[in-house]
Amino acid sequence: MTTPVPTRFTDDELALIDELVDEGIGESRSAVIRRGVHHLADSVRRARVGAAIALSYRERPQTPDDDELAMASAIAMTEAEPW
């Protein structure tokens, strides 16, 4: 079930939405707008995850010991490959 949400768009915004419909991005204006909301939500989520990862590296920077462990793991995984 969907719920109507009254929203106002400028003529330019509607023209852009209509272009996206014409290009097959969505079958209707509503579909294009819903798709845009999903893309925005995904972008915000990814930005938050990225910020959390960057913060964790700032709070606990990588050390030379971490580098050695990462290299050893990479070598072990590569040697385990059947190629």
PDB file of N, CA, C and O in Angstrom:
ATOM      1  N   MET A   1       0.841  -1.174   0.000  1.00  0.00           N
ATOM      2  CA  MET A   1       0.000   0.000   0.000  1.00  0.00           C
ATOM      3  C   MET A   1       0.890   1.242   0.000  1.00  0.00           C
ATOM      4  O   MET A   1       1.918   1.269   0.677  1.00  0.00           O
ATOM      5  N   THR A   2       0.516   2.230  -0.727  1.00  0.00           N
ATOM      6  CA  THR A   2       1.252   3.489  -0.743  1.00  0.00           C
ATOM      7  C   THR A   2       0.390   4.593  -0.165  1.00  0.00           C
ATOM      8  O   THR A   2      -0.838   4.500  -0.149  1.00  0.00           O
ATOM      9  N   THR A   3       1.044   5.629   0.306  1.00  0.00           N
ATOM     10  CA  THR A   3       0.355   6.776   0.877  1.00  0.00           C
ATOM     11  C   THR A   3       0.705   8.006   0.056  1.00  0.00           C
ATOM     12  O   THR A   3       1.885   8.309  -0.121  1.00  0.00           O
ATOM     13  N   PRO A   4      -0.286   8.717  -0.444  1.00  0.00           N
ATOM     14  CA  PRO A   4       0.003   9.932  -1.200  1.00  0.00           C
ATOM     15  C   PRO A   4       0.659  10.981  -0.305  1.00  0.00           C
ATOM     16  O   PRO A   4       0.259  11.174   0.843  1.00  0.00           O
ATOM     17  N   VAL A   5       1.677  11.658  -0.852  1.00  0.00           N
ATOM     18  CA  VAL A   5       2.361  12.729  -0.141  1.00  0.00           C
ATOM     19  C   VAL A   5       2.331  13.957  -1.043  1.00  0.00           C
ATOM     20  O   VAL A   5       3.049  14.019  -2.041  1.00  0.00           O
ATOM     21  N   PRO A   6       1.505  14.925  -0.694  1.00  0.00           N
ATOM     22  CA  PRO A   6       1.446  16.130  -1.527  1.00  0.00           C
ATOM     23  C   PRO A   6       2.800  16.841  -1.520  1.00  0.00           C
ATOM     24  O   PRO A   6       3.342  17.145  -0.457  1.00  0.00           O
ATOM     25  N   THR A   7       3.333  17.100  -2.691  1.00  0.00           N
ATOM     26  CA  THR A   7       4.637  17.728  -2.832  1.00  0.00           C
ATOM     27  C   THR A   7       4.580  18.720  -3.982  1.00  0.00           C
ATOM     28  O   THR A   7       3.897  18.491  -4.979  1.00  0.00           O
ATOM     29  N   ARG A   8       5.283  19.795  -3.839  1.00  0.00           N
ATOM     30  CA  ARG A   8       5.320  20.799  -4.897  1.00  0.00           C
ATOM     31  C   ARG A   8       6.696  20.771  -5.573  1.00  0.00           C
ATOM     32  O   ARG A   8       7.732  20.675  -4.914  1.00  0.00           O
ATOM     33  N   PHE A   9       6.673  20.858  -6.896  1.00  0.00           N
ATOM     34  CA  PHE A   9       7.899  20.893  -7.685  1.00  0.00           C
ATOM     35  C   PHE A   9       7.843  22.097  -8.608  1.00  0.00           C
ATOM     36  O   PHE A   9       6.769  22.515  -9.042  1.00  0.00           O
ATOM     37  N   THR A  10       9.003  22.644  -8.901  1.00  0.00           N
ATOM     38  CA  THR A  10       9.067  23.728  -9.879  1.00  0.00           C
ATOM     39  C   THR A  10       8.878  23.123 -11.272  1.00  0.00           C
ATOM     40  O   THR A  10       8.935  21.907 -11.453  1.00  0.00           O
ATOM     41  N   ASP A  11       8.653  23.996 -12.240  1.00  0.00           N
ATOM     42  CA  ASP A  11       8.525  23.527 -13.620  1.00  0.00           C
ATOM     43  C   ASP A  11       9.798  22.828 -14.081  1.00  0.00           C
ATOM     44  O   ASP A  11       9.737  21.820 -14.784  1.00  0.00           O
ATOM     45  N   ASP A  12      10.942  23.360 -13.688  1.00  0.00           N
ATOM     46  CA  ASP A  12      12.220  22.744 -14.061  1.00  0.00           C
ATOM     47  C   ASP A  12      12.379  21.363 -13.442  1.00  0.00           C
ATOM     48  O   ASP A  12      12.852  20.435 -14.097  1.00  0.00           O
ATOM     49  N   GLU A  13      11.985  21.227 -12.183  1.00  0.00           N
ATOM     50  CA  GLU A  13      12.074  19.925 -11.524  1.00  0.00           C
ATOM     51  C   GLU A  13      11.149  18.909 -12.194  1.00  0.00           C
ATOM     52  O   GLU A  13      11.531  17.759 -12.408  1.00  0.00           O
ATOM     53  N   LEU A  14       9.941  19.338 -12.519  1.00  0.00           N
ATOM     54  CA  LEU A  14       9.013  18.442 -13.212  1.00  0.00           C
ATOM     55  C   LEU A  14       9.539  18.049 -14.582  1.00  0.00           C
ATOM     56  O   LEU A  14       9.387  16.903 -15.004  1.00  0.00           O
ATOM     57  N   ALA A  15      10.155  18.990 -15.272  1.00  0.00           N
ATOM     58  CA  ALA A  15      10.737  18.675 -16.582  1.00  0.00           C
ATOM     59  C   ALA A  15      11.833  17.628 -16.433  1.00  0.00           C
ATOM     60  O   ALA A  15      11.940  16.712 -17.250  1.00  0.00           O
ATOM     61  N   LEU A  16      12.640  17.763 -15.399  1.00  0.00           N
ATOM     62  CA  LEU A  16      13.695  16.780 -15.153  1.00  0.00           C
ATOM     63  C   LEU A  16      13.098  15.409 -14.837  1.00  0.00           C
ATOM     64  O   LEU A  16      13.556  14.395 -15.363  1.00  0.00           O
ATOM     65  N   ILE A  17      12.091  15.378 -13.989  1.00  0.00           N
ATOM     66  CA  ILE A  17      11.424  14.115 -13.657  1.00  0.00           C
ATOM     67  C   ILE A  17      10.833  13.497 -14.914  1.00  0.00           C
ATOM     68  O   ILE A  17      10.962  12.293 -15.132  1.00  0.00           O
ATOM     69  N   ASP A  18      10.189  14.306 -15.742  1.00  0.00           N
ATOM     70  CA  ASP A  18       9.594  13.802 -16.987  1.00  0.00           C
ATOM     71  C   ASP A  18      10.665  13.263 -17.938  1.00  0.00           C
ATOM     72  O   ASP A  18      10.441  12.263 -18.619  1.00  0.00           O
ATOM     73  N   GLU A  19      11.816  13.916 -17.985  1.00  0.00           N
ATOM     74  CA  GLU A  19      12.921  13.403 -18.810  1.00  0.00           C
ATOM     75  C   GLU A  19      13.339  12.019 -18.331  1.00  0.00           C
ATOM     76  O   GLU A  19      13.593  11.124 -19.138  1.00  0.00           O
ATOM     77  N   LEU A  20      13.409  11.851 -17.023  1.00  0.00           N
ATOM     78  CA  LEU A  20      13.800  10.553 -16.474  1.00  0.00           C
ATOM     79  C   LEU A  20      12.758   9.481 -16.790  1.00  0.00           C
ATOM     80  O   LEU A  20      13.098   8.330 -17.064  1.00  0.00           O
ATOM     81  N   VAL A  21      11.491   9.874 -16.748  1.00  0.00           N
ATOM     82  CA  VAL A  21      10.433   8.924 -17.138  1.00  0.00           C
ATOM     83  C   VAL A  21      10.592   8.567 -18.607  1.00  0.00           C
ATOM     84  O   VAL A  21      10.521   7.393 -18.969  1.00  0.00           O
ATOM     85  N   ASP A  22      10.805   9.560 -19.451  1.00  0.00           N
ATOM     86  CA  ASP A  22      10.975   9.325 -20.887  1.00  0.00           C
ATOM     87  C   ASP A  22      12.173   8.422 -21.175  1.00  0.00           C
ATOM     88  O   ASP A  22      12.157   7.647 -22.132  1.00  0.00           O
ATOM     89  N   GLU A  23      13.216   8.524 -20.341  1.00  0.00           N
ATOM     90  CA  GLU A  23      14.408   7.691 -20.516  1.00  0.00           C
ATOM     91  C   GLU A  23      14.241   6.291 -19.927  1.00  0.00           C
ATOM     92  O   GLU A  23      15.137   5.454 -20.035  1.00  0.00           O
ATOM     93  N   GLY A  24      13.090   6.044 -19.306  1.00  0.00           N
ATOM     94  CA  GLY A  24      12.833   4.711 -18.756  1.00  0.00           C
ATOM     95  C   GLY A  24      13.394   4.478 -17.368  1.00  0.00           C
ATOM     96  O   GLY A  24      13.454   3.338 -16.909  1.00  0.00           O
ATOM     97  N   ILE A  25      13.805   5.539 -16.693  1.00  0.00           N
ATOM     98  CA  ILE A  25      14.332   5.395 -15.335  1.00  0.00           C
ATOM     99  C   ILE A  25      13.222   4.946 -14.392  1.00  0.00           C
ATOM    100  O   ILE A  25      13.474   4.234 -13.420  1.00  0.00           O
ATOM    101  N   GLY A  26      12.034   5.350 -14.673  1.00  0.00           N
ATOM    102  CA  GLY A  26      10.854   4.936 -13.918  1.00  0.00           C
ATOM    103  C   GLY A  26       9.662   4.985 -14.846  1.00  0.00           C
ATOM    104  O   GLY A  26       9.669   5.717 -15.836  1.00  0.00           O
ATOM    105  N   GLU A  27       8.646   4.217 -14.534  1.00  0.00           N
ATOM    106  CA  GLU A  27       7.485   4.179 -15.433  1.00  0.00           C
ATOM    107  C   GLU A  27       6.537   5.353 -15.231  1.00  0.00           C
ATOM    108  O   GLU A  27       5.629   5.574 -16.032  1.00  0.00           O
ATOM    109  N   SER A  28       6.754   6.105 -14.151  1.00  0.00           N
ATOM    110  CA  SER A  28       5.909   7.262 -13.856  1.00  0.00           C
ATOM    111  C   SER A  28       6.710   8.269 -13.039  1.00  0.00           C
ATOM    112  O   SER A  28       7.821   7.983 -12.592  1.00  0.00           O
ATOM    113  N   ARG A  29       6.137   9.434 -12.856  1.00  0.00           N
ATOM    114  CA  ARG A  29       6.783  10.430 -12.002  1.00  0.00           C
ATOM    115  C   ARG A  29       6.978   9.870 -10.595  1.00  0.00           C
ATOM    116  O   ARG A  29       8.040  10.020  -9.991  1.00  0.00           O
ATOM    117  N   SER A  30       5.941   9.231 -10.094  1.00  0.00           N
ATOM    118  CA  SER A  30       6.032   8.666  -8.742  1.00  0.00           C
ATOM    119  C   SER A  30       7.158   7.645  -8.639  1.00  0.00           C
ATOM    120  O   SER A  30       7.893   7.625  -7.652  1.00  0.00           O
ATOM    121  N   ALA A  31       7.296   6.800  -9.654  1.00  0.00           N
ATOM    122  CA  ALA A  31       8.349   5.782  -9.632  1.00  0.00           C
ATOM    123  C   ALA A  31       9.727   6.427  -9.639  1.00  0.00           C
ATOM    124  O   ALA A  31      10.633   5.973  -8.939  1.00  0.00           O
ATOM    125  N   VAL A  32       9.886   7.484 -10.428  1.00  0.00           N
ATOM    126  CA  VAL A  32      11.175   8.189 -10.468  1.00  0.00           C
ATOM    127  C   VAL A  32      11.464   8.821  -9.116  1.00  0.00           C
ATOM    128  O   VAL A  32      12.589   8.738  -8.622  1.00  0.00           O
ATOM    129  N   ILE A  33      10.478   9.440  -8.521  1.00  0.00           N
ATOM    130  CA  ILE A  33      10.677  10.084  -7.212  1.00  0.00           C
ATOM    131  C   ILE A  33      11.012   9.036  -6.150  1.00  0.00           C
ATOM    132  O   ILE A  33      11.918   9.242  -5.343  1.00  0.00           O
ATOM    133  N   ARG A  34      10.285   7.909  -6.145  1.00  0.00           N
ATOM    134  CA  ARG A  34      10.586   6.838  -5.182  1.00  0.00           C
ATOM    135  C   ARG A  34      12.007   6.329  -5.374  1.00  0.00           C
ATOM    136  O   ARG A  34      12.729   6.106  -4.402  1.00  0.00           O
ATOM    137  N   ARG A  35      12.409   6.146  -6.630  1.00  0.00           N
ATOM    138  CA  ARG A  35      13.767   5.681  -6.911  1.00  0.00           C
ATOM    139  C   ARG A  35      14.795   6.690  -6.399  1.00  0.00           C
ATOM    140  O   ARG A  35      15.827   6.315  -5.842  1.00  0.00           O
ATOM    141  N   GLY A  36      14.496   7.971  -6.596  1.00  0.00           N
ATOM    142  CA  GLY A  36      15.391   9.016  -6.096  1.00  0.00           C
ATOM    143  C   GLY A  36      15.521   8.980  -4.579  1.00  0.00           C
ATOM    144  O   GLY A  36      16.612   9.173  -4.044  1.00  0.00           O
ATOM    145  N   VAL A  37      14.418   8.734  -3.889  1.00  0.00           N
ATOM    146  CA  VAL A  37      14.457   8.647  -2.422  1.00  0.00           C
ATOM    147  C   VAL A  37      15.332   7.471  -1.999  1.00  0.00           C
ATOM    148  O   VAL A  37      16.126   7.592  -1.066  1.00  0.00           O
ATOM    149  N   HIS A  38      15.192   6.339  -2.678  1.00  0.00           N
ATOM    150  CA  HIS A  38      16.015   5.169  -2.343  1.00  0.00           C
ATOM    151  C   HIS A  38      17.498   5.452  -2.593  1.00  0.00           C
ATOM    152  O   HIS A  38      18.352   5.065  -1.796  1.00  0.00           O
ATOM    153  N   HIS A  39      17.797   6.126  -3.701  1.00  0.00           N
ATOM    154  CA  HIS A  39      19.188   6.478  -3.991  1.00  0.00           C
ATOM    155  C   HIS A  39      19.745   7.434  -2.932  1.00  0.00           C
ATOM    156  O   HIS A  39      20.883   7.277  -2.490  1.00  0.00           O
ATOM    157  N   LEU A  40      18.952   8.414  -2.531  1.00  0.00           N
ATOM    158  CA  LEU A  40      19.387   9.353  -1.506  1.00  0.00           C
ATOM    159  C   LEU A  40      19.639   8.623  -0.190  1.00  0.00           C
ATOM    160  O   LEU A  40      20.660   8.847   0.459  1.00  0.00           O
ATOM    161  N   ALA A  41      18.720   7.756   0.202  1.00  0.00           N
ATOM    162  CA  ALA A  41      18.884   7.012   1.454  1.00  0.00           C
ATOM    163  C   ALA A  41      20.142   6.148   1.403  1.00  0.00           C
ATOM    164  O   ALA A  41      20.869   6.061   2.392  1.00  0.00           O
ATOM    165  N   ASP A  42      20.406   5.508   0.265  1.00  0.00           N
ATOM    166  CA  ASP A  42      21.607   4.690   0.116  1.00  0.00           C
ATOM    167  C   ASP A  42      22.863   5.549   0.196  1.00  0.00           C
ATOM    168  O   ASP A  42      23.848   5.155   0.820  1.00  0.00           O
ATOM    169  N   SER A  43      22.829   6.705  -0.427  1.00  0.00           N
ATOM    170  CA  SER A  43      23.973   7.616  -0.390  1.00  0.00           C
ATOM    171  C   SER A  43      24.267   8.082   1.028  1.00  0.00           C
ATOM    172  O   SER A  43      25.425   8.128   1.441  1.00  0.00           O
ATOM    173  N   VAL A  44      23.227   8.427   1.773  1.00  0.00           N
ATOM    174  CA  VAL A  44      23.395   8.867   3.158  1.00  0.00           C
ATOM    175  C   VAL A  44      23.956   7.721   4.001  1.00  0.00           C
ATOM    176  O   VAL A  44      24.856   7.931   4.814  1.00  0.00           O
ATOM    177  N   ARG A  45      23.428   6.515   3.808  1.00  0.00           N
ATOM    178  CA  ARG A  45      23.912   5.357   4.562  1.00  0.00           C
ATOM    179  C   ARG A  45      25.384   5.107   4.275  1.00  0.00           C
ATOM    180  O   ARG A  45      26.169   4.877   5.195  1.00  0.00           O
ATOM    181  N   ARG A  46      25.765   5.151   2.989  1.00  0.00           N
ATOM    182  CA  ARG A  46      27.165   4.919   2.619  1.00  0.00           C
ATOM    183  C   ARG A  46      28.080   6.007   3.193  1.00  0.00           C
ATOM    184  O   ARG A  46      29.193   5.714   3.628  1.00  0.00           O
ATOM    185  N   ALA A  47      27.619   7.243   3.196  1.00  0.00           N
ATOM    186  CA  ALA A  47      28.415   8.331   3.762  1.00  0.00           C
ATOM    187  C   ALA A  47      28.616   8.127   5.260  1.00  0.00           C
ATOM    188  O   ALA A  47      29.704   8.376   5.781  1.00  0.00           O
ATOM    189  N   ARG A  48      27.583   7.678   5.947  1.00  0.00           N
ATOM    190  CA  ARG A  48      27.699   7.420   7.385  1.00  0.00           C
ATOM    191  C   ARG A  48      28.673   6.290   7.666  1.00  0.00           C
ATOM    192  O   ARG A  48      29.490   6.386   8.582  1.00  0.00           O
ATOM    193  N   VAL A  49      28.594   5.222   6.886  1.00  0.00           N
ATOM    194  CA  VAL A  49      29.521   4.104   7.054  1.00  0.00           C
ATOM    195  C   VAL A  49      30.949   4.568   6.787  1.00  0.00           C
ATOM    196  O   VAL A  49      31.864   4.244   7.545  1.00  0.00           O
ATOM    197  N   GLY A  50      31.139   5.326   5.712  1.00  0.00           N
ATOM    198  CA  GLY A  50      32.471   5.847   5.394  1.00  0.00           C
ATOM    199  C   GLY A  50      33.019   6.725   6.507  1.00  0.00           C
ATOM    200  O   GLY A  50      34.196   6.636   6.857  1.00  0.00           O
ATOM    201  N   ALA A  51      32.163   7.572   7.061  1.00  0.00           N
ATOM    202  CA  ALA A  51      32.590   8.455   8.155  1.00  0.00           C
ATOM    203  C   ALA A  51      32.963   7.635   9.386  1.00  0.00           C
ATOM    204  O   ALA A  51      33.927   7.959  10.079  1.00  0.00           O
ATOM    205  N   ALA A  52      32.210   6.582   9.657  1.00  0.00           N
ATOM    206  CA  ALA A  52      32.513   5.729  10.811  1.00  0.00           C
ATOM    207  C   ALA A  52      33.844   5.006  10.613  1.00  0.00           C
ATOM    208  O   ALA A  52      34.626   4.872  11.554  1.00  0.00           O
ATOM    209  N   ILE A  53      34.100   4.542   9.396  1.00  0.00           N
ATOM    210  CA  ILE A  53      35.372   3.869   9.108  1.00  0.00           C
ATOM    211  C   ILE A  53      36.527   4.850   9.256  1.00  0.00           C
ATOM    212  O   ILE A  53      37.538   4.527   9.879  1.00  0.00           O
ATOM    213  N   ALA A  54      36.385   6.052   8.685  1.00  0.00           N
ATOM    214  CA  ALA A  54      37.449   7.062   8.786  1.00  0.00           C
ATOM    215  C   ALA A  54      37.704   7.430  10.241  1.00  0.00           C
ATOM    216  O   ALA A  54      38.856   7.571  10.652  1.00  0.00           O
ATOM    217  N   LEU A  55      36.642   7.587  11.022  1.00  0.00           N
ATOM    218  CA  LEU A  55      36.796   7.920  12.438  1.00  0.00           C
ATOM    219  C   LEU A  55      37.539   6.813  13.170  1.00  0.00           C
ATOM    220  O   LEU A  55      38.398   7.088  14.007  1.00  0.00           O
ATOM    221  N   SER A  56      37.214   5.571  12.859  1.00  0.00           N
ATOM    222  CA  SER A  56      37.890   4.466  13.549  1.00  0.00           C
ATOM    223  C   SER A  56      39.377   4.450  13.237  1.00  0.00           C
ATOM    224  O   SER A  56      40.187   4.131  14.108  1.00  0.00           O
ATOM    225  N   TYR A  57      39.752   4.792  11.994  1.00  0.00           N
ATOM    226  CA  TYR A  57      41.179   4.859  11.660  1.00  0.00           C
ATOM    227  C   TYR A  57      41.860   6.043  12.337  1.00  0.00           C
ATOM    228  O   TYR A  57      43.031   5.957  12.707  1.00  0.00           O
ATOM    229  N   ARG A  58      41.130   7.153  12.501  1.00  0.00           N
ATOM    230  CA  ARG A  58      41.722   8.291  13.208  1.00  0.00           C
ATOM    231  C   ARG A  58      41.905   7.975  14.691  1.00  0.00           C
ATOM    232  O   ARG A  58      42.907   8.356  15.295  1.00  0.00           O
ATOM    233  N   GLU A  59      40.934   7.280  15.267  1.00  0.00           N
ATOM    234  CA  GLU A  59      41.004   6.948  16.695  1.00  0.00           C
ATOM    235  C   GLU A  59      42.030   5.853  16.979  1.00  0.00           C
ATOM    236  O   GLU A  59      42.645   5.819  18.045  1.00  0.00           O
ATOM    237  N   ARG A  60      42.200   4.956  16.001  1.00  0.00           N
ATOM    238  CA  ARG A  60      43.142   3.847  16.188  1.00  0.00           C
ATOM    239  C   ARG A  60      43.900   3.640  14.880  1.00  0.00           C
ATOM    240  O   ARG A  60      43.558   2.762  14.088  1.00  0.00           O
ATOM    241  N   PRO A  61      44.926   4.450  14.662  1.00  0.00           N
ATOM    242  CA  PRO A  61      45.664   4.377  13.399  1.00  0.00           C
ATOM    243  C   PRO A  61      46.328   3.012  13.201  1.00  0.00           C
ATOM    244  O   PRO A  61      46.658   2.301  14.151  1.00  0.00           O
ATOM    245  N   GLN A  62      46.501   2.691  11.945  1.00  0.00           N
ATOM    246  CA  GLN A  62      47.159   1.446  11.593  1.00  0.00           C
ATOM    247  C   GLN A  62      48.631   1.518  12.018  1.00  0.00           C
ATOM    248  O   GLN A  62      49.270   2.563  11.904  1.00  0.00           O
ATOM    249  N   THR A  63      49.152   0.400  12.504  1.00  0.00           N
ATOM    250  CA  THR A  63      50.540   0.337  12.962  1.00  0.00           C
ATOM    251  C   THR A  63      51.353  -0.539  12.017  1.00  0.00           C
ATOM    252  O   THR A  63      50.784  -1.257  11.195  1.00  0.00           O
ATOM    253  N   PRO A  64      52.675  -0.487  12.126  1.00  0.00           N
ATOM    254  CA  PRO A  64      53.509  -1.387  11.320  1.00  0.00           C
ATOM    255  C   PRO A  64      53.181  -2.863  11.575  1.00  0.00           C
ATOM    256  O   PRO A  64      53.267  -3.683  10.660  1.00  0.00           O
ATOM    257  N   ASP A  65      52.808  -3.200  12.805  1.00  0.00           N
ATOM    258  CA  ASP A  65      52.408  -4.585  13.095  1.00  0.00           C
ATOM    259  C   ASP A  65      51.168  -4.969  12.287  1.00  0.00           C
ATOM    260  O   ASP A  65      51.065  -6.090  11.788  1.00  0.00           O
ATOM    261  N   ASP A  66      50.232  -4.033  12.163  1.00  0.00           N
ATOM    262  CA  ASP A  66      49.036  -4.289  11.355  1.00  0.00           C
ATOM    263  C   ASP A  66      49.419  -4.537   9.902  1.00  0.00           C
ATOM    264  O   ASP A  66      48.851  -5.406   9.241  1.00  0.00           O
ATOM    265  N   ASP A  67      50.392  -3.761   9.408  1.00  0.00           N
ATOM    266  CA  ASP A  67      50.848  -3.930   8.022  1.00  0.00           C
ATOM    267  C   ASP A  67      51.426  -5.325   7.810  1.00  0.00           C
ATOM    268  O   ASP A  67      51.138  -5.978   6.807  1.00  0.00           O
ATOM    269  N   GLU A  68      52.228  -5.769   8.744  1.00  0.00           N
ATOM    270  CA  GLU A  68      52.843  -7.090   8.635  1.00  0.00           C
ATOM    271  C   GLU A  68      51.781  -8.184   8.641  1.00  0.00           C
ATOM    272  O   GLU A  68      51.855  -9.129   7.856  1.00  0.00           O
ATOM    273  N   LEU A  69      50.798  -8.058   9.522  1.00  0.00           N
ATOM    274  CA  LEU A  69      49.732  -9.051   9.596  1.00  0.00           C
ATOM    275  C   LEU A  69      48.910  -9.056   8.314  1.00  0.00           C
ATOM    276  O   LEU A  69      48.551 -10.120   7.810  1.00  0.00           O
ATOM    277  N   ALA A  70      48.612  -7.882   7.789  1.00  0.00           N
ATOM    278  CA  ALA A  70      47.840  -7.792   6.545  1.00  0.00           C
ATOM    279  C   ALA A  70      48.607  -8.429   5.391  1.00  0.00           C
ATOM    280  O   ALA A  70      48.019  -9.146   4.581  1.00  0.00           O
ATOM    281  N   MET A  71      49.903  -8.179   5.307  1.00  0.00           N
ATOM    282  CA  MET A  71      50.717  -8.761   4.234  1.00  0.00           C
ATOM    283  C   MET A  71      50.782 -10.280   4.379  1.00  0.00           C
ATOM    284  O   MET A  71      50.675 -11.002   3.388  1.00  0.00           O
ATOM    285  N   ALA A  72      50.953 -10.760   5.585  1.00  0.00           N
ATOM    286  CA  ALA A  72      50.997 -12.213   5.805  1.00  0.00           C
ATOM    287  C   ALA A  72      49.670 -12.854   5.409  1.00  0.00           C
ATOM    288  O   ALA A  72      49.657 -13.926   4.804  1.00  0.00           O
ATOM    289  N   SER A  73      48.572 -12.217   5.738  1.00  0.00           N
ATOM    290  CA  SER A  73      47.253 -12.744   5.366  1.00  0.00           C
ATOM    291  C   SER A  73      47.079 -12.748   3.852  1.00  0.00           C
ATOM    292  O   SER A  73      46.558 -13.709   3.286  1.00  0.00           O
ATOM    293  N   ALA A  74      47.514 -11.676   3.197  1.00  0.00           N
ATOM    294  CA  ALA A  74      47.389 -11.590   1.739  1.00  0.00           C
ATOM    295  C   ALA A  74      48.215 -12.677   1.062  1.00  0.00           C
ATOM    296  O   ALA A  74      47.758 -13.300   0.103  1.00  0.00           O
ATOM    297  N   ILE A  75      49.422 -12.906   1.555  1.00  0.00           N
ATOM    298  CA  ILE A  75      50.272 -13.952   0.987  1.00  0.00           C
ATOM    299  C   ILE A  75      49.639 -15.316   1.192  1.00  0.00           C
ATOM    300  O   ILE A  75      49.614 -16.131   0.271  1.00  0.00           O
ATOM    301  N   ALA A  76      49.129 -15.573   2.384  1.00  0.00           N
ATOM    302  CA  ALA A  76      48.498 -16.864   2.670  1.00  0.00           C
ATOM    303  C   ALA A  76      47.282 -17.102   1.782  1.00  0.00           C
ATOM    304  O   ALA A  76      47.090 -18.207   1.274  1.00  0.00           O
ATOM    305  N   MET A  77      46.462 -16.075   1.593  1.00  0.00           N
ATOM    306  CA  MET A  77      45.271 -16.230   0.730  1.00  0.00           C
ATOM    307  C   MET A  77      45.663 -16.465  -0.721  1.00  0.00           C
ATOM    308  O   MET A  77      45.040 -17.266  -1.418  1.00  0.00           O
ATOM    309  N   THR A  78      46.715 -15.754  -1.179  1.00  0.00           N
ATOM    310  CA  THR A  78      47.163 -15.919  -2.551  1.00  0.00           C
ATOM    311  C   THR A  78      47.732 -17.320  -2.768  1.00  0.00           C
ATOM    312  O   THR A  78      47.463 -17.949  -3.791  1.00  0.00           O
ATOM    313  N   GLU A  79      48.512 -17.805  -1.813  1.00  0.00           N
ATOM    314  CA  GLU A  79      49.093 -19.144  -1.943  1.00  0.00           C
ATOM    315  C   GLU A  79      48.032 -20.233  -1.864  1.00  0.00           C
ATOM    316  O   GLU A  79      48.231 -21.325  -2.395  1.00  0.00           O
ATOM    317  N   ALA A  80      46.907 -19.951  -1.209  1.00  0.00           N
ATOM    318  CA  ALA A  80      45.833 -20.940  -1.094  1.00  0.00           C
ATOM    319  C   ALA A  80      45.006 -21.059  -2.359  1.00  0.00           C
ATOM    320  O   ALA A  80      44.248 -22.017  -2.513  1.00  0.00           O
ATOM    321  N   GLU A  81      45.136 -20.106  -3.266  1.00  0.00           N
ATOM    322  CA  GLU A  81      44.376 -20.143  -4.517  1.00  0.00           C
ATOM    323  C   GLU A  81      44.860 -21.314  -5.395  1.00  0.00           C
ATOM    324  O   GLU A  81      46.051 -21.624  -5.418  1.00  0.00           O
ATOM    325  N   PRO A  82      43.933 -21.957  -6.112  1.00  0.00           N
ATOM    326  CA  PRO A  82      44.297 -23.131  -6.897  1.00  0.00           C
ATOM    327  C   PRO A  82      44.951 -22.822  -8.228  1.00  0.00           C
ATOM    328  O   PRO A  82      45.152 -23.746  -9.016  1.00  0.00           O
ATOM    329  N   TRP A  83      45.288 -21.601  -8.523  1.00  0.00           N
ATOM    330  CA  TRP A  83      45.864 -21.260  -9.810  1.00  0.00           C
ATOM    331  C   TRP A  83      47.264 -21.739  -9.863  1.00  0.00           C
ATOM    332  O   TRP A  83      47.942 -21.552 -10.874  1.00  0.00           O
TER     333      TRP A  83
END
